[in-house]
Amino acid sequence: MLLDVGLADERTDAADEVVGAIERIVDDVDPPTTPLWRGSSSPGPPETIVAIERLDACRKGVVVAARAYLYVSRRTIIILHTMKGVVYQGEHHVEVDEVDEPTLQGPNDAIIDITTTCICGSDLHMYEGRTDAQPGIVFGHENMGIVEKVGDGVDDLEVGDRVVAPFNVACGHCKNCEEGKTGFCLNVNPDGDVPAGGAYGYVGMGPYQGGQAEKLRIPYADFNALKLPGEPEDEYEQSFALLADIFPTGWHGTELADLQPGESVVIFGAGPVGQMAAYSAKIKGASKIYIVDRVEARLELAAEHTGAVPINFEEGDPVEQILSDFGDEVDKGVDAVGYQALDPDTDVGSDAYDPARENPAVVLNQLIDVVKPKGQLGIIGLYVPSDPGAPDEMAAQGRLGIDFGKLFEKGQQLGTGQCDVKKYNRYLRDLIAEDVADPSFVVTHEAGLDEAPDLYERFDDRDEDVLKVLLKP
């Protein structure tokens, strides 16, 4: 938050209090620094920038205690406050550190106080050093909260509104946005590493600070913020938080596969997104749902809440298990695993996740094998063009050994790409609000921001008790 404490030629009591505190701090600096605001105005152009480690000042009875940056110009003193955020420090290392609070950068921006932000499996790709992410990124692309401030150009939001932000950042008026392809906005990331699209707190997805912090700036806020009913921390808080990503993404997987009522479907991966894909298939009226994973607790959860038939790939070839149980190939398939898929033909070893068992093409090929001719595949698991930790040189460049000849022979179609969250989120919101859907069954932990490093480590270790973590700044 920007704290404007008054104009140089229009000094207020509040400004005098802040200036006095600043001067006391500056006077204590060794070596001494020229005191500021000795006169009633400060002539000339902006000339002084002083970094202050800690500022204690009173304005309207509120104590401001934060590391701050003081900018002194001819007319205005501005104090930039900091907040806590989850910051990537390098491979397998995040810390909760002080980061700059977001500010309004344009008339269409809004600032929200975060009430819930989630740790996502996609964050683990960065955490593990499996992307080109550099230290300093504030993580967090699944965010909801209360509007604190809006720009002059924001018409539909008011201070106090409860909102959830799609993980996509989109402008709302480019060709792709007008066609509903908000995950591939053409305007929000011109200098990024992806052809189109932006997101909060993710490598290559634009300059948008993540929301695993106390506050978040939402650009194009009228377009990107979805208003929610109710009050913070009500019975819908957990479910509404999942509208930022995993519930729409799971639904998107079934849409890419063109799943119709009465059809059979297999979902590979029983993580949070795979759970949501199976749940979406149930809501859509799938006649038979299979879900494939190696973690019994996750398979049991899916069976309980979605009616899916659990398939443990450590107990045998998942394709053969499904064909034996169903008696035929299934109609549709969804990949909710991505490029860190484990090959069931490799040595199981211990129960711990072992990157040496990875085969980034294995799930795609299993889907090709188990889905019927002319069936469709929805690929929502993440695949990347650069993987520093890949098992071989080809995979490091995002090139995979896919059985394309068999895909062609079977006349299968596949859809890929990140979810266009806005295409689905208001409808899924209404399913939740009307008690038709409750995706919160995947939530295993709620914790304060300070517990994020430990929970990242446990999530990365594939702790079976950690499925979906909600952080409460």
Secondary structure by P-SEA (a helix, b strand, c coil): ccccccccccccaaaaaaaaaaaaaaaacccccccccccccccccccbbbbbcbbbbbccccccccbbbbbbcccbbbbbbbbbbbccccccccccccccccccccccbbbbccccccccaaaaaaaaccccccccccccccbbbbbccccccccccccccccccccccccccccccccccccccccccccccccccccccccccccbbbccccbbbbccccccbbbbcccccccaaaaaaacccaaaaaaaaaaaaccccccccccccccaaaaaaaaaaaaacccbbbbbcccaaaaaaaaacccccccccccccaaaaaaaaaccccccccccccccccccccccccccccccccccaaaaaaaaacccccbbbbccccccccccccccccccccccccaaaaaaaabbbbbbccccccccaaaaaaaaaaccccccccccccccccaaaaaaaaaaaccccccbbbbcc
